[in-house]
Structures are given as C-alpha cells and as structure tokens.
C-alpha cells in the first residue's frame, strides 16, 4: 500500500534541506548574504519543475 500525502503552504526547504543548511551557515557566519539569497530562488525553480513533471504524469 502506498500512502501519498501533501502539505499545502508548508515551506519547501529542498530535497537535501538546502535552505536549512544555508540559514544555519549564514547565522554562524560561514555563508555570505549573496550565497544565501541564491539558495532560495534555485530551490523555487526546482519546485516549479517538479510540479510540471507531476502535472504531466497526472495527465497521462
């Protein structure tokens, strides 16, 4: 049996917890502001692409 669950409006932090790791690194001074700000848009693009793939799979 497969259980499929989805939580709407939950912050997406990345498959490998990229945002969490970036925020932690930034808070202790290991990551600069520019690098932190680049992490979130990159993840948003990945999420958009995943949604497109899911919609295509559902349509077929």
Secondary structure, DSSP 8 states (H G I E B T S, - for coil): -------TT-----TT-HHHHHHHHHHTTSS-HHHHHHHHHHHHHHHHHHHHHHHHHHH-
